[in-house]
Amino acid sequence: MSELTVTESTFSEPATVGTDSVPSAVQNIVTVRLPTVLRPQAGGQASVEVGGSTVRELLANLVAAHPGIGVNILDEGGELRKFVNIYVDDEDVRFLDKLDTQVDPGVEVAILPAVAGG
């Protein structure tokens, strides 16, 4: 598996995420639901169709298509930010295989900001 890496090209541009490309023939196409805060970076869309067989590949392809999203969901080491939750069919990936969680065709992936309060 390739590791995601985040780099900042300039101070005015958002970070981007890179990974080895995966042939589209082996990728699943799934729906990724975006929270309101990320929708402007995806042209206002509430959900997007993204290919990949793991959450890591989905995120790499999501960021390749919508570069502004990467800095908001991944840290400098390419790992999921602590305040971002990702669910695959309502299961939190932190309790599965994290970014290496497999995704099957037709599943729904949701990116949600963590909610805190008292």
N, C-alpha and C positions, 0 to 999 in steps of 0.2 A: 504494500500500500504506500502511496506517496503521501508525504506530509504536506499539509497546507502551509504556505508561508505568506505572511503579510508584509508588504513593503509600502512605504510612503514615497511617492515619486516627487512630490513637491508639497510645500505647506498648504497650498491652495487646493490641492486635489486630494480626494479621499484615498485611503489605503486600498490596495487590491489584493486579491488572493490568487495564488497560482498553484497548479498541480499538473501532473502529467495528463495529457489528454487521454480520454477513454473512447474507444471506437463506439460510435452511436449504436451499432448493432447489438452491443452487449448492455446497453443502458435501458433501464425502465423509464417510462415517462410517468411522472406523478404530479399531483397538484400540491403546490406549496402555498399555504395561506399566510399572508403577511399582516402584521399588526399595522394599525393606522400610522404609527410613527415611521415605518419603513416604506409605505406606499408611494411617497413622492419620488423616491429613488427608483421605483419600478413603474414610472409613468402613471401613477395613481391607481394601479391595479390592486384589488384586494387579494387576488391569488394569481399565480403564474404556473405554467406547465414547465417542469424541469426534468432533465434526464439524469440518471445515475443509479447505481445499484447499492450504494451506501449513503448515509447522511453526509459523509465527508465529500463524496462525489457530487451529490446534489448541491451542497453549499458552494463548491468550487464552480459548478456550472451556473448557479444562480448569480454569483458574484461576477463571473465572466460576462453574463448578459446584463447585469445591473451593478456596475462597479461601486457605486456609493453605498451599497448595502454591507459590504465586507467589513469596513471599519466599525460598524455598529454591532455586529454579531460575533466577530472573532477578535481575539487579542493579538498582540504582536507575535506570539508563538504559534498562531494558527489554531488555537483552541477556543472553544466556546466561552464567551464572556460569562461571568458569574451571574449577571442580571438578565441573561437570555435563557429561555427554556425552549427546547424543541421537542415536539411530540410526534410520534409516528403512530397513527391510528389511536390517539389518546393515551399512548404510553410514553412517559418521559424517557428520553434517550440516556439520561444520566443513570437510570436504573437498568438500562439494557447494555449495549456495547458502546455507549457514548457516540462519538462521530463515526465509529465503524459499524454502527447498527445497520443491518441489511434492510433494504426497502424492496417490496414486491410491487409488481404492476398494480395500479389501481388504489394503492394506499393513499392516505392524505397525510401530509406533513404540515404541521403548524409551528410557526415561530411566534413565541409570545414573550413579552417583557415580563420579568419577575415583578410581583406586587408585594410591597412591604407596608407594614402599618402597625399601629398599636391600638 
